[in-house]
Amino acid sequence: MPWYIWLVIAAALGSIVGSLLLLRDTAHKMPIDPDALERMKARNAELDAAERKDHD
């Protein structure tokens, strides 16, 4: 293959790896209020119970 094809491949791979590293570095955990977390867990439990009831 010609040298410029290798250059394009290297640029594409570098762009992909660079984007993934940037995404990893800028990712932040979302602080969730403990009360909201409890409401989410309760709601998920209700939905799971309803899904099991509908499935059976």
N, C-alpha and C positions, 0 to 999 in steps of 0.2 A: 504494500500500500504506500502511496505517496506520503511524504512527511506532513503535509497540511491536514490530511485525514487524521493522523495521530494527534495533531495539535487540536483539532475540533473535538476529538474524543476526550482528550485530557481536559479541555475547557469545560465540556459538558459534565464530566465527572467531578471536576473541581467545583463547579457551580452547585451541583446536587449536594456534595459533602458540605460545602460552605453554608448552604441554606439550612441543612439539618443541624449543623453546629450552632448557627444563629438562633434557630428555633429552640434548641435545648437551653441556650444561655438566657433567652428572654422569657422562658416559661416560669410562671410563678404559681405557687399554691394559692388556692382561693380560701381565705379565712371564712369558715362557716360558723355561725353562732351555734352554741351547743343546743339551744332550744329549737332552732331550725333543723339541726341534725336529728334530734329526737322526733320531730314532726315528720321528717322524711322517712325515717326508719319505720314509724308507725304506719304511714301511708303505704310504704312498700309492703309491709306485712299484710295490710288490708287487701291490697291488690293481688298479692300472692294467694291469699286465702280465697278470694273471689275467683281467681283463675283456676285454682284446684277444684273449687265447687262446680264451676262451669264445665271443667274437663271431665269430671266423674259423672 
